[in-house]
Amino acid sequence: MKWLSNRYAYPMVVLAIAVCVILQLVWLNQLFVAQRKQLKVDLEQVVMDAAKMSTYLSVVQGHEGNENFKKFFLSSDWLQFSHAYQNMRFNQVATHLRSDFKGDSTIVDIRLQFANGQSNDKPKQRVITVDQGTTLKKELALDQVAIKRMDSLVHHLLDQEGISVYAERVVYSYNKDTLSSKLSKEKILHAAFTSKQYAYNFIFFRTYQLAVPTLTWAVLYRMRYYILSSFFMLVLTGAVFVFILRLMHNQRLYSDARVSFTSNMTHELKTPVSTVAIALESILENHLENNPEILRNYLEISRGEIKRLNLMIDKVLNLEQLDNAQVQLRHELYDVQQGLNEIISSMKIQIDNAGAKLDWQPISQPCFVYGDPVHLTNVFYNLVENALKYGGKGVNIQLSCSCIYDEVIISFKDSGPGIASIYHNQIFDRYFRIPGDTSDTHTIKGTGLGLNYVKHILEKQGGSIRLISERGQGSNFIIHLPSAS
């Protein structure tokens, strides 16, 4: 079951992230479509409002103070009427508009004129006139003013609505097939938005249309906050999933480390017990009480193994107490060099058995720190024991101690195989052990607790430890402790 969970956990998380991304993209696409539709509605409303205002301004002269006049020409009812009036003009119907004052009222006179009988289709030269004999040439000149006014109103309303688009006007004359625009007929036909045609000048009745080639950037700009929120949502979701993946990975490593710890700890505990059992059995079977010299040797071996067993048990108990903040560290004046001397003396048999060479030259200057003598002694013991255990047969160990300003520096340097830089931070983690030749086994048994204990104790006493090592070039663990001086 565990194998299945480890195998399928990562693909499931990746699938979940992919689903989240797809859902966000689908939502953004639907939002884009809705915003595009709304933008078209807003653009249509802008052109409609501009047309109403432009038409009103074309006839307002002399009626500036008349609110009813203004309300009528800016109403939706008048807009519908003007559309019908405009269509009549395009259907070869002559029109005429005149306004006049009569008492307290304004009279708007609208006339329609169309020919009776059959029209003469024979071509002939003629001068086209509209509305009270105004020539087309004069009308076109006057109409340019109205077009500029319409353009100005459209752009003003676009700015007011916060709509930023590239837009071009299309002006239709009496003949709907003819037009005036910077855009070609094809571009107008394929434009993302084209408004309805609106009369912008009541007197002349040409029509105005707004064409927008593309709406994409305007829609994206409208959606900017949605896009940003969606982006941050995806980033946050991705970060959460990455955190979950890392947590799962760490839990798997922690679980594997616990299994490895149990296996190694069992071996570590069985070794001294087996050694003591064999020594005692040899004493009894061989009646070594009659040979004091050999008996003493066996007893010394047993005592060393029991001491080692006791240290391992203390190591586990000390870490548990450190986690629960139950360890009360003493702060006494402690001579570091004297503590190192005691460690070297107590480990002499182990050093000799390993064929190791230990170089230790105390300095004349005393190096005192305030700390717990028991725990600091355990720290030094752990580091020397590691050098012996992992350094291999015949390892050279160099110990040094120096006082620099307000700091005591202690170095534990060995000529062992060294530690690759990728493990420099991890080796201080609980249960971590540098992988052996295979991922599941270690050539040297251990608990993975020693260096974690060392780091905890030193930090609790205001110190620190760092590692200088390269693969194949030995290791140097350097301790920094505040000087008592």
Disulfide bonds with the S-S distance in Angstrom:
Cys367-Cys403 2.50
